[in-house]
């Protein structure tokens, strides 16, 4: 698998297919996983002194066998559970065990599934329809945006209710 940082000129994408959204460790076939991680770490190490270097960026991963690519990025705080929104409606909570999230074309997921390379992907992520994935892919501080989809990992959700016990800070 080939790994590279998504360039701004390539970041405007109008999806032609639905995409699976979730932690890539749940669906990237085991035979590709080590290569993916090694390439990512090598890229990070090579570019850590670059002026515009950021740990949170969208990467493009090419599956040379099939000729399809997918995108991944680091979450703001590593592993955990993060809400996925489409049109400002929460549609899923995504579990993360590898500190990263991804958007993978369903055609690639289906290819891996037909080859017997992955298991129960349906319960390990969420499928977002192509009609909601039009425009620029943006990652800021681990928060990901693409068209009508929003996946915040920075824990700053505006609709979180305040704990009534914390009005008096002596209780917090």
Residue, then its C-alpha position, 0 to 999 in steps of 0.5 A: x500500500x502506498x501512503x502520501x499526504x493528500x495535497x490541497x489540489x486533490x482535496x476536492x472530491x465529489x464521491x461517486x460511491x458510498x463510503x465506509x467511515x471508521x477505524x481502518x484497523x477494523x477493515x484493512x486486511x491484515x496482510x496490508x496493515x503493517x505496510x500501512x502503519x510503517x509507511x505512515x510512520x516513515x512519512x511522519x518521521x521524514x516530514x516532522x521538521x517541515x515548517x507546515x508539518x502537522x500530525x493531523x492531516x488527511x492521507x491518501x492510501x493507494x491499494x495498488x492491487x485494486x487501483x483504489x485509494x482511501x483516506x485516513x487521519x489521526x484523531x485529536x486524542x487517540x483511541x475512544x469513541x467519536x460521534x459522526x454527523x451527517x447534515x448535523x444529525x448524529x448518525x453513529x458513534x465510531x469506536x477507535x482502537x488505532x488512533x485513526x479514522x478513515x473513509x474507504x470507498x464501499x467498492x474497496x470494502x466489498x472487494x476485500x470482503x469478497x476476497x475473505x480478507x475482512x470480517x464484520x465491517x458493517x458493525x464496526x463503522x458507518x456507511x455514508x451515502x455519496x450524495x453527502x460527500x461532495x466538496x473539500x476533505x478537511x482535517x483540522x486538529x483531528x476533526x474531519x469534514x467532507x461535504x455534509x459529513x462532520x466527524x469531530x474528535x477534539x471533544x468540543x461539541x456545542x450541544x453537550x449539556x453542562x453538568x448542573x453539579x459543576x455550576x459551583x466549581x467546588x463540586x467539580 
